[in-house]
Amino acid sequence: MDTSTWRILADPLVGPTAPGVLDGLTVAVKDLFAVAGQVTGAGNPTWLAEQDRHDRHAAAVESLLGAGASVAGIARTDEFAYSLAGQNAHYGTPPNPAAPGAVSGGSTSGPAAAVALGQVDIGLGTDTAGSIRVPASYQGLVGLRPTHGAVAAEGMQPLAPSFDTVAWLAREPRTAARVADVLLAHLPGRAVARRTIVLPVLDAGVAPDIVAAASDVRQRLVAHGVLAAAEAVDLDPAAPAAWVTAFRTVQAHEAWREYGGWIDTHPGALGADIAGRFAVGKALTEDAARAARETVAAAGGLLRDLLDDAVLVIPTTAGGAPFPDGGGAVEDERSATLRLTHLASAAGTPAVSVPLLRTADGRPAGLCFVGAPGTDRALLGLAESAVAAMTGA
């Protein structure tokens, strides 16, 4: 067992409770979900040591077991899910088999590595600011962030509840869609709009090879009839920076509200990068948080209006998985990627990352389809059509 990927691994840890559409499929559960008889570690050994065992499964885990899936084990997460890199100061960085030596992406880092390595079929995780979409992009996987609130979050440890979602990843769209058939079965189906839009203002923070690759793939998907020709929507060039700053402020404020008391009584328990993010939350005033929340709400409303009759097609991440170099490359990539990933989080809309892009040196990267609330399953259908068109399947 690779302990950078897994906290607990068994054969299985929990078997299915009933037959269903997920018969025979295995799941890696991010260490934020309750699994009966186990504790939740949240990526931190001090927190882990103080927790009680759960007497029932998280709602999402229970649903997957009731549809025929089995839980192979509990997989690693970045501390309290407050990162996009996959680096954990206590347990290490899970491998990235799609880009050896590069980071795995987080915070659903362990489940993503387990899926990419072929150890399980499904990675059950969370997405607050991109924690499913980023590891999916870096490791050549399909990752869905559902409509906010569409999947029950009972038994899932929070980070920033305004943006937290249950989310999942798989190696191909069909498996991700089977999970959606279970976790989103109650969601009224809504077709994804035929109109396709892009936001050129976002290109400034994206690596040039990814901008070029995304443009090429969009054009090829238009030629295959999967997408309509893209229409560019102009935004204030200052908007993305203002939005992402406000988003990070609200996230930090809510994260401190969730864990600040515990952190204050456990000095030194966090890795330096995570401690720094919580320190930002601690220093925020209520007035600053309120103003940021108003900015996020306005941005979310504007984005939902744009998506009411369109699908947004953008790179999932600003580049491929970065290589740790001690010089800030990972943090620079995180900041640039948040300009992309925070959009769906702020708007509460579904977004699916599909492994259709490559960097100039061959690392995978995702193309992200962002749709209106409720178009989750239609977006997965679009993802499947896009993969089929690009691979000739």
N, C-alpha and C positions, 0 to 999 in steps of 0.2 A: 504494500500500500504506500503510495506516494503521499506523505503527510502534508505536502504543500497543496495538494489537490483535495484530499479527503481528511475529515476528522474522524469519521466512522465509516467503515465499509464492511458489508456482510453479503451473504448469498442466499436470499436477500435479507435486508434489515427488517423489512415489513412486506409481507405478501399481500396480494390483492384480496379484497373483501367480497368481490362479486365479479362475474364476467362482464365484458363490455367491449366498447370500440377500441380500447387500449390493450386488449389481451396480448400478452407476450412482451409488452414494452417495459423498459426499465427507466427509473427516474433517479437523478441526483438532486437532492433537496438542499438548497442553499441554507447555510447555518443561521437563518433568521426565522425559520418556520418551526412550529411545534410539531414534534413527532412523539407520539405516546410512548412513555417509558424512557425518553431521552431528555436531555437539557438543551437549551439554546445557547450557543457560545458567542455568536455575533462577531466572530473573528478576534476575540480578545480573551486571553487565558485568565485574567483576573476576574472578569465578568463571569466567565464560564464556571469558575470555582465556587461562585456564590449562588448559582441558580438551582432551583428545584426541578425535579423531573416532572414532565407534563403527563397529565392523566388522559389527555385526548389529543388527536391530531388537529393541526390547523385545517381550516375549511377546505383550502385548495388541495392539501395532501389527501384529505378524506375523500374528496371528489375523484381524484385520480385513482386511488385504490378501489373505489367503488365502480370504476369503469374498466377494471381489469389490469391496471398497471401495478408494478411492484416497485418499492423503494429500495434501491441498491445501497444507499448510504447518505450521510450528511456531508456536504462538500463545503469547502472554505469560502469565505467572503473577506473582502477588505474590512477593516475594523468599523463596526457599526454601519457598514455599507456606505461610508463617506469617502469614496474615491472612485476613479474611473480607470485606474492603472492595473489593479490586480496584485500590487505589491503589498505584502503584509509583513510588518516589522517583526512579528513573533513567529510566523510559520513559513515565511518565504513566499516566492512567486510561483504559482502553478505554471507548468510548461505551456508553450504555445506551439503545437506541432505544425501549424501552418506557416509560422515564421520563427524557426528555432533561434533562441537567444533574445528575441523581442519579448516585451511584456505580454501578458495574457489578456489584459483588459479586465476591468472590474465594474462594479463590485461583485457581480455574479461570476467571479473568477474561477472558482472550483468547479461548479456545474458546467461552465463553458469548456474548460479543459477536458473534463470527463466525457462530454459529448464529442468534442473534436478528436479525442483519442480513440473513440469507438467503444468506450467502456460502458456507456449507457446510451439510450435513445433520446431522452428528454432531460433538459436542465430546467428545473423549477427555480425561479429566482424572483428578483424585484427590479423595478426600474423607477428611480426617482428623477434622475437627471441624465439617464442614458445607460444605466447599469446592466441592462440586457443588450441594448443595441450596440454599445461599444465593444464588448467581448465578442459579439456576433460578427461585427465588422472586422476585428483584428484576427479572428480565427476562421473566417470563411464559413460562417454558420447563418442560419435564418433565425432572427430574433424578433418577437412581437412584444411591443408595449401596448396593452389594450387601452380602450377608452377608460379614463379615470373613474374608478368606482364600479366598473362593470363586473369585476371578480371580487368575491367576498374576501376581505382581508383579516378576518378573525383568525387569531393564532399566528399572525405575521408580525414580527417586531418592527416598529416604525423607525423612520429617520426624520422625514418631513412630511407629515400626513397630507398636506395640501397637494403633494405631487406623487406620493408613493403609490405604486401599483404592483399587484401580483403580475408576473410576466414569465415568459419561457422561451427556450431556444431548442433547436433541433438541427439535424444536418441537411434537411430538405423541407420544402414548404408543406408537402403532404402530411408529414408527421406533426408539424406545428399546427396544421389544420385539424388533425384528429384531436389534439389537445383542446383546440378551440371548440370542437363539437361537444366537449364535456364542460369546460369551464365557462363557456359563453353560450350554452344551449338556451338559456333564458332570454338572451339579448335579441330583440327584434332585428331581423336582417335588414340592412340598408345597403343599396347598391353603391359602389364607388363611382364617382362622377367620371364621365368620359373626358372632360376638359383637363388638360395638364398645365400646371404652372411651375415656374422657377422663380427664384429670388436672386437676381444677379448681385445684389448688395452683399450676399453671403460669401461670394467667391474670394473676397479679399483676404479672408482668414484661412483659406483652404490651399493645400499644396498644389502647385500648378499641374503636376502629373495627374492628380485626382480630379481637378477641374476638367482637364482634357478627357480623361477616361469617362467621367460622368456624362459629358456632352456626347461623346462617341456612342456610349451605350444607349442613351436616350434616343439618339437618331436611329440606331439600329432597331430599337423597340418600336419606333414609329413605322419604320419600313416593314416590320413584321405585323403591324396592325395591333400591337399590344397597347401602345399609348397613342394619344393624339399629339400632334405637333405642339411643342411647348410654347406657352405664352409667358413672356417676361413681365413680372409685376414689380413696379418701382416702389421702393420704400425710402424713407429718409435714411441717408447713409449713416446717421448717428444712432438710428433706432436699435440695431442688434446689440451694440455695446451697452446702451442704456438698459435694454431689456435684460440682458444676461447679468448685469450688475445687480439689478433689482431682484432677479430670480435667486442669485446666490445669497443675497441679503435675507430674503424670506426663508430660504433653505437653512442658512446658518442660525437664524433666530429660532426656527422650529426645532432644529437639532439640539440646540442648547437647552431649550425648554424640555425636551425629552430626556436628556442625559446629563445636564449641567450639575445637578445635585450629586449624582454619583461621581462624576469627574472631579469635582471639588474635594470629595472625601477620599479619592484614590490618586494622589499626585504621582506622576511617573508611570501610570498604567498604560498610557497610549504611546504609539509611535509618534515621532516628531511631526510628520506631515499631517496626521489626523489631529494631533493635539493643536496644531496651528489653526486648523479650520474651526475647531470648537472654540478656540480663544477668540476668533473673530465674532462668533455668535455671542459669547459672553459679554463682549464690549458693546454690542448693539443696544441702542436705546429703543424704547417702544415707539417713539415718534419716527425714528428711521425705519423701523420695521413696518409701521403703518404706511408710510409714504411708498416704500418698496412694494408693498402688497397692492397698492392702488395702481402702480405702474404695471405690475404683472397682470392684474385683472384687465387693464386696458389692452395690453398686448395680446392676452389670450382671447379677448373679444374680437379684436381685429383679425387675428389668425383664423378663428372659427368662421368669421364672415367670409374670408377668402376661400376657405375649404368647403363652404356650403354647396358649391357647385363645381368643385375642382379637386384634383389630387396634386399635392406638392411632391415633386421629385428632386431630391437633393442628395449629396454624399452623406453617408451616416457619420463619418468621422473626418477630421481635417487632413488625415493622412493614414498611412498604414501603421501597424503597431510599432511604437518607437523602441529603440534599443537603450537600456539604461546606460548612462554615461557619466553620471554624477554632475553633469553640467546644466541641469535644468530642462533637458529635452522632454522628459516625461511630463513635467508640469506645464511646459509651453504647449505641448500637444493637447493636454487636458483642457487648458483655457481656450484654445482655438476650437476644440471639438464641442465645448459647451455652447458656443454660438450657434451650433447646429442642433444639438440634442435638446436644448432647453425649450425649443419652440413647441414641440408636441407636449412636453411636460407642463408648460405654462398654459396651453390651451386645453389640456385634458383630453387630447385627441389620440386615436390609435396611430401607431407608426410601426412599420415592419422593415427591418434591415435584411437585404437580400445580397448574397455574395456574388456580385456581378462586376466589381472593379478590381484593378490591380495597380499597384504602384510601379514606377519605372523599373525598380529592382525586383519586382515579382511578388511582393507581399500582398495578401488579400485586403480588400476594403469593401465596405457595403454601400449599396445604393439604397436609399431610404424612401419608401412611399408613405406619405402622411395624408390621412383622410379625415373626413368629418366624423364626429362622434357617432358610434354605432356601425361604422363601416369595417369593423375589425375583420370579419370573416371574408368580406369581399376583397379587402386588401391582401389577405393570404391567397385568395384565388388569383389576384393580379400578380402576386409574387410567383406563383406556380407557372402562370403563363409566361412571365418574363424569363424564368429559368429555362423553361422548355424552348422558348424562341432562341435564346442565346446558346444553348447546348445542342439544339437540333433534336431534342428528345421528343 
